[in-house]
Amino acid sequence: MSTGPTGEIYRVDWLPGTDVLHGTCHCGAEHTAQDPVEMWEWMLGHPEGHRPPGDDA
């Protein structure tokens, strides 16, 4: 878990037995990636690519 510059909480978990990272953004959106750089670019790329679960807008 990490905190962003304005206090947002970002969580990245490693899925045991795989090379996959699972990230959860402070907005509730989720993403998986094998590359840690890709994961952090996604997390810090708000709002592009971020849609919390159930947000069909």
PQR file of N, CA, C, O and H, with PARSE charges and radii, in Angstrom:
ATOM      1  N   MET A   1       0.852  -1.157   0.000 -0.4000 1.5000
ATOM      2  CA  MET A   1       0.000   0.000   0.000 -0.0000 2.0000
ATOM      3  C   MET A   1       0.899   1.220   0.000  0.5500 1.7000
ATOM      4  O   MET A   1       1.947   1.233   0.646 -0.5500 1.4000
ATOM      5  N   SER A   2       0.479   2.250  -0.734 -0.4000 1.5000
ATOM      6  CA  SER A   2       1.245   3.484  -0.827 -0.0000 2.0000
ATOM      7  C   SER A   2       0.275   4.653  -0.801  0.5500 1.7000
ATOM      8  O   SER A   2      -0.896   4.515  -1.153 -0.5500 1.4000
ATOM      9  H   SER A   2      -0.373   2.239  -1.258  0.4000 1.0000
ATOM     10  N   THR A   3       0.774   5.795  -0.382 -0.4000 1.5000
ATOM     11  CA  THR A   3      -0.045   7.005  -0.335 -0.0000 2.0000
ATOM     12  C   THR A   3       0.458   7.980  -1.375  0.5500 1.7000
ATOM     13  O   THR A   3       1.661   8.221  -1.474 -0.5500 1.4000
ATOM     14  H   THR A   3       1.725   5.908  -0.096  0.4000 1.0000
ATOM     15  N   GLY A   4      -0.451   8.543  -2.151 -0.4000 1.5000
ATOM     16  CA  GLY A   4      -0.096   9.509  -3.182 -0.0000 2.0000
ATOM     17  C   GLY A   4       0.178  10.883  -2.597  0.5500 1.7000
ATOM     18  O   GLY A   4       0.050  11.086  -1.390 -0.5500 1.4000
ATOM     19  H   GLY A   4      -1.428   8.347  -2.071  0.4000 1.0000
ATOM     20  N   PRO A   5       0.562  11.842  -3.465 -0.5600 1.5000
ATOM     21  CA  PRO A   5       0.953  13.171  -3.012  0.2800 2.0000
ATOM     22  C   PRO A   5      -0.160  13.944  -2.306  0.5500 1.7000
ATOM     23  O   PRO A   5       0.126  14.838  -1.509 -0.5500 1.4000
ATOM     24  N   THR A   6      -1.398  13.623  -2.577 -0.4000 1.5000
ATOM     25  CA  THR A   6      -2.500  14.339  -1.929 -0.0000 2.0000
ATOM     26  C   THR A   6      -3.247  13.457  -0.936  0.5500 1.7000
ATOM     27  O   THR A   6      -4.375  13.768  -0.554 -0.5500 1.4000
ATOM     28  H   THR A   6      -1.631  12.897  -3.225  0.4000 1.0000
ATOM     29  N   GLY A   7      -2.625  12.360  -0.518 -0.4000 1.5000
ATOM     30  CA  GLY A   7      -3.204  11.515   0.514 -0.0000 2.0000
ATOM     31  C   GLY A   7      -4.027  10.346   0.020  0.5500 1.7000
ATOM     32  O   GLY A   7      -4.584   9.603   0.829 -0.5500 1.4000
ATOM     33  H   GLY A   7      -1.708  12.108  -0.828  0.4000 1.0000
ATOM     34  N   GLU A   8      -4.122  10.157  -1.317 -0.4000 1.5000
ATOM     35  CA  GLU A   8      -4.873   9.015  -1.827 -0.0000 2.0000
ATOM     36  C   GLU A   8      -4.134   7.727  -1.471  0.5500 1.7000
ATOM     37  O   GLU A   8      -2.910   7.719  -1.340 -0.5500 1.4000
ATOM     38  H   GLU A   8      -3.669  10.760  -1.974  0.4000 1.0000
ATOM     39  N   ILE A   9      -4.881   6.652  -1.319 -0.4000 1.5000
ATOM     40  CA  ILE A   9      -4.267   5.362  -1.000 -0.0000 2.0000
ATOM     41  C   ILE A   9      -4.329   4.467  -2.226  0.5500 1.7000
ATOM     42  O   ILE A   9      -5.386   4.272  -2.827 -0.5500 1.4000
ATOM     43  H   ILE A   9      -5.876   6.659  -1.426  0.4000 1.0000
ATOM     44  N   TYR A  10      -3.166   3.926  -2.580 -0.4000 1.5000
ATOM     45  CA  TYR A  10      -3.038   2.994  -3.690 -0.0000 2.0000
ATOM     46  C   TYR A  10      -2.584   1.659  -3.113  0.5500 1.7000
ATOM     47  O   TYR A  10      -1.719   1.617  -2.238 -0.5500 1.4000
ATOM     48  H   TYR A  10      -2.308   4.084  -2.092  0.4000 1.0000
ATOM     49  N   ARG A  11      -3.165   0.578  -3.601 -0.4000 1.5000
ATOM     50  CA  ARG A  11      -2.783  -0.739  -3.096 -0.0000 2.0000
ATOM     51  C   ARG A  11      -2.395  -1.625  -4.274  0.5500 1.7000
ATOM     52  O   ARG A  11      -3.133  -1.735  -5.253 -0.5500 1.4000
ATOM     53  H   ARG A  11      -3.868   0.613  -4.312  0.4000 1.0000
ATOM     54  N   VAL A  12      -1.231  -2.254  -4.165 -0.4000 1.5000
ATOM     55  CA  VAL A  12      -0.774  -3.209  -5.172 -0.0000 2.0000
ATOM     56  C   VAL A  12      -0.463  -4.519  -4.463  0.5500 1.7000
ATOM     57  O   VAL A  12       0.341  -4.555  -3.532 -0.5500 1.4000
ATOM     58  H   VAL A  12      -0.632  -2.164  -3.369  0.4000 1.0000
ATOM     59  N   ASP A  13      -1.099  -5.583  -4.906 -0.4000 1.5000
ATOM     60  CA  ASP A  13      -0.870  -6.915  -4.352 -0.0000 2.0000
ATOM     61  C   ASP A  13      -0.271  -7.799  -5.428  0.5500 1.7000
ATOM     62  O   ASP A  13      -0.625  -7.692  -6.603 -0.5500 1.4000
ATOM     63  H   ASP A  13      -1.752  -5.553  -5.663  0.4000 1.0000
ATOM     64  N   TRP A  14       0.635  -8.669  -5.024 -0.4000 1.5000
ATOM     65  CA  TRP A  14       1.196  -9.676  -5.912 -0.0000 2.0000
ATOM     66  C   TRP A  14       0.341 -10.918  -5.763  0.5500 1.7000
ATOM     67  O   TRP A  14       0.044 -11.336  -4.644 -0.5500 1.4000
ATOM     68  H   TRP A  14       0.922  -8.756  -4.070  0.4000 1.0000
ATOM     69  N   LEU A  15      -0.058 -11.510  -6.874 -0.4000 1.5000
ATOM     70  CA  LEU A  15      -0.844 -12.731  -6.826 -0.0000 2.0000
ATOM     71  C   LEU A  15       0.119 -13.909  -6.753  0.5500 1.7000
ATOM     72  O   LEU A  15       0.760 -14.240  -7.750 -0.5500 1.4000
ATOM     73  H   LEU A  15       0.184 -11.170  -7.783  0.4000 1.0000
ATOM     74  N   PRO A  16       0.233 -14.550  -5.585 -0.5600 1.5000
ATOM     75  CA  PRO A  16       1.197 -15.637  -5.377  0.2800 2.0000
ATOM     76  C   PRO A  16       1.108 -16.728  -6.450  0.5500 1.7000
ATOM     77  O   PRO A  16       0.023 -17.116  -6.883 -0.5500 1.4000
ATOM     78  N   GLY A  17       2.262 -17.200  -6.855 -0.4000 1.5000
ATOM     79  CA  GLY A  17       2.326 -18.244  -7.865 -0.0000 2.0000
ATOM     80  C   GLY A  17       2.249 -17.722  -9.288  0.5500 1.7000
ATOM     81  O   GLY A  17       2.237 -18.505 -10.238 -0.5500 1.4000
ATOM     82  H   GLY A  17       3.144 -16.885  -6.504  0.4000 1.0000
ATOM     83  N   THR A  18       2.197 -16.398  -9.444 -0.4000 1.5000
ATOM     84  CA  THR A  18       2.118 -15.779 -10.773 -0.0000 2.0000
ATOM     85  C   THR A  18       3.102 -14.617 -10.833  0.5500 1.7000
ATOM     86  O   THR A  18       3.775 -14.295  -9.854 -0.5500 1.4000
ATOM     87  H   THR A  18       2.206 -15.763  -8.672  0.4000 1.0000
ATOM     88  N   ASP A  19       3.166 -14.002 -12.001 -0.4000 1.5000
ATOM     89  CA  ASP A  19       3.925 -12.765 -12.168 -0.0000 2.0000
ATOM     90  C   ASP A  19       2.970 -11.576 -12.259  0.5500 1.7000
ATOM     91  O   ASP A  19       3.334 -10.525 -12.787 -0.5500 1.4000
ATOM     92  H   ASP A  19       2.619 -14.264 -12.796  0.4000 1.0000
ATOM     93  N   VAL A  20       1.769 -11.736 -11.752 -0.4000 1.5000
ATOM     94  CA  VAL A  20       0.716 -10.737 -11.913 -0.0000 2.0000
ATOM     95  C   VAL A  20       0.587  -9.860 -10.669  0.5500 1.7000
ATOM     96  O   VAL A  20       0.604 -10.338  -9.535 -0.5500 1.4000
ATOM     97  H   VAL A  20       1.474 -12.590 -11.323  0.4000 1.0000
ATOM     98  N   LEU A  21       0.459  -8.560 -10.927 -0.4000 1.5000
ATOM     99  CA  LEU A  21       0.180  -7.582  -9.871 -0.0000 2.0000
ATOM    100  C   LEU A  21      -1.277  -7.157  -9.997  0.5500 1.7000
ATOM    101  O   LEU A  21      -1.784  -6.995 -11.107 -0.5500 1.4000
ATOM    102  H   LEU A  21       0.445  -8.172 -11.848  0.4000 1.0000
ATOM    103  N   HIS A  22      -1.939  -6.979  -8.882 -0.4000 1.5000
ATOM    104  CA  HIS A  22      -3.328  -6.518  -8.858 -0.0000 2.0000
ATOM    105  C   HIS A  22      -3.359  -5.205  -8.105  0.5500 1.7000
ATOM    106  O   HIS A  22      -3.022  -5.151  -6.922 -0.5500 1.4000
ATOM    107  H   HIS A  22      -1.527  -7.111  -7.981  0.4000 1.0000
ATOM    108  N   GLY A  23      -3.765  -4.143  -8.793 -0.4000 1.5000
ATOM    109  CA  GLY A  23      -3.796  -2.825  -8.170 -0.0000 2.0000
ATOM    110  C   GLY A  23      -5.209  -2.351  -7.916  0.5500 1.7000
ATOM    111  O   GLY A  23      -6.115  -2.596  -8.712 -0.5500 1.4000
ATOM    112  H   GLY A  23      -4.039  -4.187  -9.754  0.4000 1.0000
ATOM    113  N   THR A  24      -5.386  -1.672  -6.803 -0.4000 1.5000
ATOM    114  CA  THR A  24      -6.655  -1.044  -6.469 -0.0000 2.0000
ATOM    115  C   THR A  24      -6.382   0.427  -6.195  0.5500 1.7000
ATOM    116  O   THR A  24      -5.604   0.766  -5.304 -0.5500 1.4000
ATOM    117  H   THR A  24      -4.650  -1.473  -6.156  0.4000 1.0000
ATOM    118  N   CYS A  25      -7.017   1.285  -6.955 -0.4000 1.5000
ATOM    119  CA  CYS A  25      -6.834   2.726  -6.823 -0.0000 2.0000
ATOM    120  C   CYS A  25      -7.724   3.274  -5.703  0.5500 1.7000
ATOM    121  O   CYS A  25      -8.666   2.614  -5.266 -0.5500 1.4000
ATOM    122  H   CYS A  25      -7.650   1.009  -7.679  0.4000 1.0000
ATOM    123  N   HIS A  26      -7.417   4.470  -5.254 -0.4000 1.5000
ATOM    124  CA  HIS A  26      -8.221   5.102  -4.204 -0.0000 2.0000
ATOM    125  C   HIS A  26      -9.661   5.319  -4.640  0.5500 1.7000
ATOM    126  O   HIS A  26     -10.546   5.457  -3.796 -0.5500 1.4000
ATOM    127  H   HIS A  26      -6.651   5.007  -5.609  0.4000 1.0000
ATOM    128  N   CYS A  27      -9.916   5.351  -5.971 -0.4000 1.5000
ATOM    129  CA  CYS A  27     -11.283   5.552  -6.465 -0.0000 2.0000
ATOM    130  C   CYS A  27     -12.067   4.245  -6.517  0.5500 1.7000
ATOM    131  O   CYS A  27     -13.272   4.250  -6.772 -0.5500 1.4000
ATOM    132  H   CYS A  27      -9.197   5.238  -6.657  0.4000 1.0000
ATOM    133  N   GLY A  28     -11.379   3.113  -6.272 -0.4000 1.5000
ATOM    134  CA  GLY A  28     -12.038   1.813  -6.296 -0.0000 2.0000
ATOM    135  C   GLY A  28     -11.831   1.042  -7.581  0.5500 1.7000
ATOM    136  O   GLY A  28     -12.181  -0.136  -7.651 -0.5500 1.4000
ATOM    137  H   GLY A  28     -10.400   3.108  -6.064  0.4000 1.0000
ATOM    138  N   ALA A  29     -11.263   1.681  -8.616 -0.4000 1.5000
ATOM    139  CA  ALA A  29     -10.984   0.984  -9.871 -0.0000 2.0000
ATOM    140  C   ALA A  29      -9.879  -0.042  -9.648  0.5500 1.7000
ATOM    141  O   ALA A  29      -9.012   0.147  -8.795 -0.5500 1.4000
ATOM    142  H   ALA A  29     -10.978   2.638  -8.559  0.4000 1.0000
ATOM    143  N   GLU A  30      -9.913  -1.134 -10.423 -0.4000 1.5000
ATOM    144  CA  GLU A  30      -8.930  -2.200 -10.286 -0.0000 2.0000
ATOM    145  C   GLU A  30      -8.275  -2.478 -11.625  0.5500 1.7000
ATOM    146  O   GLU A  30      -8.867  -2.260 -12.682 -0.5500 1.4000
ATOM    147  H   GLU A  30     -10.618  -1.287 -11.116  0.4000 1.0000
ATOM    148  N   HIS A  31      -7.029  -2.970 -11.561 -0.4000 1.5000
ATOM    149  CA  HIS A  31      -6.251  -3.236 -12.770 -0.0000 2.0000
ATOM    150  C   HIS A  31      -5.249  -4.335 -12.473  0.5500 1.7000
ATOM    151  O   HIS A  31      -4.755  -4.427 -11.349 -0.5500 1.4000
ATOM    152  H   HIS A  31      -6.548  -3.147 -10.702  0.4000 1.0000
ATOM    153  N   THR A  32      -4.937  -5.172 -13.457 -0.4000 1.5000
ATOM    154  CA  THR A  32      -3.888  -6.169 -13.284 -0.0000 2.0000
ATOM    155  C   THR A  32      -2.838  -5.958 -14.364  0.5500 1.7000
ATOM    156  O   THR A  32      -3.151  -5.536 -15.477 -0.5500 1.4000
ATOM    157  H   THR A  32      -5.339  -5.097 -14.370  0.4000 1.0000
ATOM    158  N   ALA A  33      -1.592  -6.256 -14.022 -0.4000 1.5000
ATOM    159  CA  ALA A  33      -0.474  -6.113 -14.960 -0.0000 2.0000
ATOM    160  C   ALA A  33       0.690  -6.955 -14.471  0.5500 1.7000
ATOM    161  O   ALA A  33       0.787  -7.260 -13.282 -0.5500 1.4000
ATOM    162  H   ALA A  33      -1.338  -6.599 -13.117  0.4000 1.0000
ATOM    163  N   GLN A  34       1.572  -7.332 -15.386 -0.4000 1.5000
ATOM    164  CA  GLN A  34       2.788  -8.037 -15.002 -0.0000 2.0000
ATOM    165  C   GLN A  34       3.934  -7.063 -14.784  0.5500 1.7000
ATOM    166  O   GLN A  34       4.887  -7.381 -14.073 -0.5500 1.4000
ATOM    167  H   GLN A  34       1.493  -7.084 -16.352  0.4000 1.0000
ATOM    168  N   ASP A  35       3.856  -5.890 -15.380 -0.4000 1.5000
ATOM    169  CA  ASP A  35       4.924  -4.903 -15.316 -0.0000 2.0000
ATOM    170  C   ASP A  35       4.621  -3.864 -14.231  0.5500 1.7000
ATOM    171  O   ASP A  35       3.594  -3.190 -14.300 -0.5500 1.4000
ATOM    172  H   ASP A  35       3.081  -5.632 -15.958  0.4000 1.0000
ATOM    173  N   PRO A  36       5.499  -3.725 -13.234 -0.5600 1.5000
ATOM    174  CA  PRO A  36       5.256  -2.754 -12.168  0.2800 2.0000
ATOM    175  C   PRO A  36       5.178  -1.313 -12.677  0.5500 1.7000
ATOM    176  O   PRO A  36       4.427  -0.505 -12.130 -0.5500 1.4000
ATOM    177  N   VAL A  37       5.945  -0.988 -13.716 -0.4000 1.5000
ATOM    178  CA  VAL A  37       5.900   0.371 -14.270 -0.0000 2.0000
ATOM    179  C   VAL A  37       4.531   0.635 -14.883  0.5500 1.7000
ATOM    180  O   VAL A  37       3.956   1.705 -14.686 -0.5500 1.4000
ATOM    181  H   VAL A  37       6.555  -1.645 -14.160  0.4000 1.0000
ATOM    182  N   GLU A  38       4.007  -0.339 -15.627 -0.4000 1.5000
ATOM    183  CA  GLU A  38       2.669  -0.207 -16.199 -0.0000 2.0000
ATOM    184  C   GLU A  38       1.631   0.013 -15.103  0.5500 1.7000
ATOM    185  O   GLU A  38       0.730   0.840 -15.241 -0.5500 1.4000
ATOM    186  H   GLU A  38       4.474  -1.209 -15.787  0.4000 1.0000
ATOM    187  N   MET A  39       1.774  -0.747 -14.002 -0.4000 1.5000
ATOM    188  CA  MET A  39       0.821  -0.618 -12.901 -0.0000 2.0000
ATOM    189  C   MET A  39       0.840   0.795 -12.331  0.5500 1.7000
ATOM    190  O   MET A  39      -0.220   1.394 -12.148 -0.5500 1.4000
ATOM    191  H   MET A  39       2.507  -1.418 -13.890  0.4000 1.0000
ATOM    192  N   TRP A  40       2.025   1.344 -12.046 -0.4000 1.5000
ATOM    193  CA  TRP A  40       2.093   2.683 -11.457 -0.0000 2.0000
ATOM    194  C   TRP A  40       1.664   3.764 -12.432  0.5500 1.7000
ATOM    195  O   TRP A  40       1.069   4.760 -12.020 -0.5500 1.4000
ATOM    196  H   TRP A  40       2.886   0.857 -12.195  0.4000 1.0000
ATOM    197  N   GLU A  41       1.955   3.588 -13.723 -0.4000 1.5000
ATOM    198  CA  GLU A  41       1.477   4.564 -14.704 -0.0000 2.0000
ATOM    199  C   GLU A  41      -0.045   4.583 -14.729  0.5500 1.7000
ATOM    200  O   GLU A  41      -0.659   5.646 -14.824 -0.5500 1.4000
ATOM    201  H   GLU A  41       2.438   2.779 -14.057  0.4000 1.0000
ATOM    202  N   TRP A  42      -0.654   3.397 -14.641 -0.4000 1.5000
ATOM    203  CA  TRP A  42      -2.112   3.327 -14.609 -0.0000 2.0000
ATOM    204  C   TRP A  42      -2.647   4.012 -13.350  0.5500 1.7000
ATOM    205  O   TRP A  42      -3.587   4.804 -13.416 -0.5500 1.4000
ATOM    206  H   TRP A  42      -0.155   2.533 -14.564  0.4000 1.0000
ATOM    207  N   MET A  43      -2.042   3.700 -12.211 -0.4000 1.5000
ATOM    208  CA  MET A  43      -2.528   4.263 -10.955 -0.0000 2.0000
ATOM    209  C   MET A  43      -2.418   5.786 -10.917  0.5500 1.7000
ATOM    210  O   MET A  43      -3.321   6.472 -10.437 -0.5500 1.4000
ATOM    211  H   MET A  43      -1.279   3.057 -12.157  0.4000 1.0000
ATOM    212  N   LEU A  44      -1.313   6.298 -11.423 -0.4000 1.5000
ATOM    213  CA  LEU A  44      -1.086   7.742 -11.356 -0.0000 2.0000
ATOM    214  C   LEU A  44      -1.677   8.487 -12.549  0.5500 1.7000
ATOM    215  O   LEU A  44      -1.583   9.713 -12.616 -0.5500 1.4000
ATOM    216  H   LEU A  44      -0.580   5.741 -11.813  0.4000 1.0000
ATOM    217  N   GLY A  45      -2.289   7.762 -13.496 -0.4000 1.5000
ATOM    218  CA  GLY A  45      -2.835   8.364 -14.700 -0.0000 2.0000
ATOM    219  C   GLY A  45      -4.264   8.844 -14.571  0.5500 1.7000
ATOM    220  O   GLY A  45      -4.982   8.883 -15.570 -0.5500 1.4000
ATOM    221  H   GLY A  45      -2.366   6.766 -13.441  0.4000 1.0000
ATOM    222  N   HIS A  46      -4.693   9.202 -13.406 -0.4000 1.5000
ATOM    223  CA  HIS A  46      -6.077   9.634 -13.183 -0.0000 2.0000
ATOM    224  C   HIS A  46      -6.439  10.801 -14.063  0.5500 1.7000
ATOM    225  O   HIS A  46      -5.609  11.685 -14.275 -0.5500 1.4000
ATOM    226  H   HIS A  46      -4.109   9.169 -12.595  0.4000 1.0000
ATOM    227  N   PRO A  47      -7.636  10.835 -14.577 -0.5600 1.5000
ATOM    228  CA  PRO A  47      -8.717   9.851 -14.467  0.2800 2.0000
ATOM    229  C   PRO A  47      -8.713   8.861 -15.625  0.5500 1.7000
ATOM    230  O   PRO A  47      -9.581   7.990 -15.672 -0.5500 1.4000
ATOM    231  N   GLU A  48      -7.774   8.959 -16.558 -0.4000 1.5000
ATOM    232  CA  GLU A  48      -7.767   8.088 -17.726 -0.0000 2.0000
ATOM    233  C   GLU A  48      -7.648   6.624 -17.331  0.5500 1.7000
ATOM    234  O   GLU A  48      -6.720   6.235 -16.622 -0.5500 1.4000
ATOM    235  H   GLU A  48      -7.068   9.667 -16.520  0.4000 1.0000
ATOM    236  N   GLY A  49      -8.600   5.810 -17.798 -0.4000 1.5000
ATOM    237  CA  GLY A  49      -8.570   4.385 -17.520 -0.0000 2.0000
ATOM    238  C   GLY A  49      -9.162   4.002 -16.175  0.5500 1.7000
ATOM    239  O   GLY A  49      -9.195   2.822 -15.826 -0.5500 1.4000
ATOM    240  H   GLY A  49      -9.354   6.126 -18.374  0.4000 1.0000
ATOM    241  N   HIS A  50      -9.621   4.967 -15.431 -0.4000 1.5000
ATOM    242  CA  HIS A  50     -10.143   4.688 -14.093 -0.0000 2.0000
ATOM    243  C   HIS A  50     -11.655   4.800 -14.081  0.5500 1.7000
ATOM    244  O   HIS A  50     -12.220   5.877 -14.277 -0.5500 1.4000
ATOM    245  H   HIS A  50      -9.594   5.925 -15.715  0.4000 1.0000
ATOM    246  N   ARG A  51     -12.286   3.683 -13.851 -0.4000 1.5000
ATOM    247  CA  ARG A  51     -13.730   3.651 -13.694 -0.0000 2.0000
ATOM    248  C   ARG A  51     -14.031   2.726 -12.533  0.5500 1.7000
ATOM    249  O   ARG A  51     -13.848   1.514 -12.648 -0.5500 1.4000
ATOM    250  H   ARG A  51     -11.827   2.809 -13.692  0.4000 1.0000
ATOM    251  N   PRO A  52     -14.486   3.269 -11.423 -0.5600 1.5000
ATOM    252  CA  PRO A  52     -14.842   2.420 -10.290  0.2800 2.0000
ATOM    253  C   PRO A  52     -15.883   1.376 -10.682  0.5500 1.7000
ATOM    254  O   PRO A  52     -16.700   1.631 -11.567 -0.5500 1.4000
ATOM    255  N   PRO A  53     -15.871   0.214 -10.047 -0.5600 1.5000
ATOM    256  CA  PRO A  53     -16.867  -0.817 -10.343  0.2800 2.0000
ATOM    257  C   PRO A  53     -18.281  -0.256 -10.251  0.5500 1.7000
ATOM    258  O   PRO A  53     -18.621   0.441  -9.295 -0.5500 1.4000
ATOM    259  N   GLY A  54     -19.112  -0.569 -11.263 -0.4000 1.5000
ATOM    260  CA  GLY A  54     -20.495  -0.114 -11.288 -0.0000 2.0000
ATOM    261  C   GLY A  54     -20.685   1.234 -11.935  0.5500 1.7000
ATOM    262  O   GLY A  54     -21.823   1.687 -12.063 -0.5500 1.4000
ATOM    263  H   GLY A  54     -18.836  -1.135 -12.040  0.4000 1.0000
ATOM    264  N   ASP A  55     -19.599   1.912 -12.358 -0.4000 1.5000
ATOM    265  CA  ASP A  55     -19.693   3.217 -13.012 -0.0000 2.0000
ATOM    266  C   ASP A  55     -19.816   3.005 -14.507  0.5500 1.7000
ATOM    267  O   ASP A  55     -18.824   2.724 -15.179 -0.5500 1.4000
ATOM    268  H   ASP A  55     -18.675   1.544 -12.254  0.4000 1.0000
ATOM    269  N   ASP A  56     -21.023   3.137 -15.032 -0.4000 1.5000
ATOM    270  CA  ASP A  56     -21.271   2.925 -16.459 -0.0000 2.0000
ATOM    271  C   ASP A  56     -21.319   4.229 -17.244  0.5500 1.7000
ATOM    272  O   ASP A  56     -21.734   4.228 -18.403 -0.5500 1.4000
ATOM    273  H   ASP A  56     -21.829   3.365 -14.486  0.4000 1.0000
ATOM    274  N   ALA A  57     -20.909   5.331 -16.646 -0.4000 1.5000
ATOM    275  CA  ALA A  57     -20.982   6.646 -17.297 -0.0000 2.0000
ATOM    276  C   ALA A  57     -20.109   6.742 -18.511  0.5500 1.7000
ATOM    277  O   ALA A  57     -20.066   7.787 -19.160 -0.5500 1.4000
ATOM    278  H   ALA A  57     -20.573   5.331 -15.705  0.4000 1.0000
TER
END
